[in-house]
Amino acid sequence: MSRPRYPVFLDLRDKPVLVVGAGRVAVRKVRGLLEAGARVRVVAPEAADEIRGLAAEGRLVWVCRGFEPADLEGTVLAFVATSDPAVNRAAAAAARERGVWANVADDPEGSEVHVPAVLRQGPVAVAVSTGGASPELAAWLRDRVAEALPRRLGDLAEWARQVRQRAQPGAVARMLARGVADDLDRGDREVSEVLAGAAERPSGTEEP
C-alpha cells in the first residue's frame, strides 16, 4: 500500500534542480521545470535533441557524463530518469543521504516526491495523483475532471482575486453559490458587469 502523501505546490523560481538522465522521460520533467522557472542541471552521458537544444540556448546546463553523488550538492529537488535501474537506485539513495527530495521514474515507492497529472488554466492548477499506482489513471482522471469544470477557469480565478481583495469577506463564496461560475462560462455580460461592480465595491457593502 502506498504511503500517505502531503499534496503541495512548489515555487521553484530560480531554485537549482537536478535531472539525472536525458531521454524521453527526462525531457518531460525538464519542460515542466523550465516552465516553473527552475535552474535546471541535467547530468547524462547522452542527451535527446531537445535537451541538447535547450543547453545550446542556455536555458539549462547539461553535464555530459554519468551521475556522481556530488551532483546533488546545492540542489533542492532531483528527478531521476535514466534507463538503467542501477543508476536510478544509486541516485535515489544518494539523494536520501543528502536530504534532497527525489522523484524516481517508474519507482513510486522509491520516490519521496510524486508528480501528479495537472490541469492548468491561467493561475488555476488542478492536480490528480494515484499515489504512484498508475500515471495513466491519473491522466484519465484529470481529463474527466477537466470535462466537468468551467472552460474559463482563468477568468473565474481573476474575478475571484479581485472580489476577494476589494469586496466584503465571503463575497466569492456567496456569488459562486448563486451560479456565477456557470454564468461566466456562458459569457453572460450582465453577470460580468455584476462581477466588476462587486470587485469595485468597498469592504463591508452588500452585493445587489
N, C-alpha and C positions, 0 to 999 in steps of 0.2 A: 504494500500500500504506500502511495506517495505521501511524503511528509507534508504537514500543513505549511502553506506559503503565505507570506505577507505581501499583498499587492502594493506596488509603489511606482510612481513615475519619477524618473531621474532627470535632473538638469545637468547635462554633460557638456555644456558650452565651455570650450577651452580646457576641458579635462583630458588628461592623457589616457588613452585606451589602447590596449594591445590586442591584435588579432594574430593568432598563430595559424598559419595556413593561408593559401591564396587561390583556392579553387572556387567552384560554383557556390558552395555554401558560404564560404568566407566573403564572396562578393556581395551576397545579400546582406550580411552583417555590416559590411563596410558602408553600403549605401545608406542604411538606417543611421549609422553612427555619424556619417558626414552630415546628413540632414539635421541631426541633433546638435551639430556644431562641435563634436568631439575632435581632439587632436589624435589622429589615428596613426598607429605604427604597426605595419604588417611585417611579420617575420616568416619567411618561407624561401626555400632554395629555388622554386619556380613559381611563376605567378600567371594568372589569367590575364588576357589582354586588357581587360578593364582596369585591373589593379595596376598594371604597367602604365596605362594611360594616365590614371589619376596621380601616380607617383611622378610622371613626367610633367604634369601640370602643377605639381607642388601642393596638391590637395591632401596628400598623405606621404608618409615615409615608408619605403619598402626596404627592408634589410634582407639582402639576397643570401640567406644561409639557413641552416636548421635552427630550431629553437634551443635557447640556452636559458637556464633559470634566472640568470642576471637580467634577461629581457623584461622581467616583471618589475624590476625596481622602479619606483616612482609612478606606477600605473594605479588607477583607481578601479579598473574593471578589465577583465580579459575574456576574449572569445576564442575558444579552441576548436578549430575546424579543419584538421588535416585528414588525409585518407589513411593514416597509419594509427591504429588504435593504441599502439605502444607509446607513440609520441603524445597522443591525446591524454593518456593516463599520466604520463610523466609531467606534462604541462599543468594538468589539473592538480596533481599532488604538490607541485612547486608553488602554485598559486595559493593553495590552502596553507602551506607552511608559512607563506608571507602575509597571510591575511588579506589576499586580493580576491574579491568576488569574481567567480568564473562561470561561464556558460560553456558546456562541452557538447558539441554536436553529437546527436544520437546516443547521449548518455544522460538522461534526465536525473537519475539517482546520483550520478557523479557531479551534478551541477548545483552550485549554490544559487544560481540565477536561472530562471526560466524566462524566455522571451515569448509573450503572448501574440496571438493574432490580433491585429489592430485595425479598427476602422477610424479614419480621420476625416473630419470636415472642419476646416478652419481651426479654431482653438479646441474643438471637441475631439477627444480621443476615447473610443470605447474598446477596451481590451478584453480578450477572452482567452482563458487558459484551461487546459485539461489536466494540469499537474504533470505534464510530460507524457501522458498516456498516448496522445495522438495529435501531432500538428495538423493533420488533415481534418480531424474532427473539429479542432479549434477554428480552423479557417471556415469550415462549413457552418459552424455556429455563428461566427462573425457575420457571414453573409446573410444568414437568416435574420439576425438582429438588425442588420442594415435595412432589410426589406420592411421592417416594422417601424422604423424611425422616420421622422420628417426629413425630407430631402434637403431642407435649408437649415441644417443644424448650425452652420457657421453664423448665419444671420440671427438665428434664435439666441445663440450664445452672446453675440454682440449686444442685442437688445437687453438680455438679462443683465449683462455687465453694467449697462447704462442705468437701467432701472435700479439695480442694487446700489449704485453709487449715489443716485440723486433722489430716489423716491423713498417712501417710508418703509421700515422693516416689514418683511412679509409680503411686499407687493408682488414679487416674482411668483411666489407660490400661489397666491390668490389668482393671478391672471392666468397662470398655467392651468389651474383647476377649472377655469372658465373656458378652456379650449383654445387659448391664444396660439399654442404651437400649431394646431391644425389649421387655424385661420391664416397664420403667417405662411404656412406651407402652401396654401392655395393662392397666396399673393393678394389677399384682401386689403385694399387700400385703406378702408376705414379703420381696420384694426391697426394697420401700420401707423396711422395718424394718432390713434389712441396710445400706441406704444411710445411714439415720440413725445406725446403730451405727458405720459407717465414719467418718462426719462427726465423731462424738464421740470416736473413738479417738485418743489422742495420737500424735504423730510417732514413728516407729520401731517401732510394733507392727504385727503382721500381721493381715490380714483373715481371718475364718473361711473 
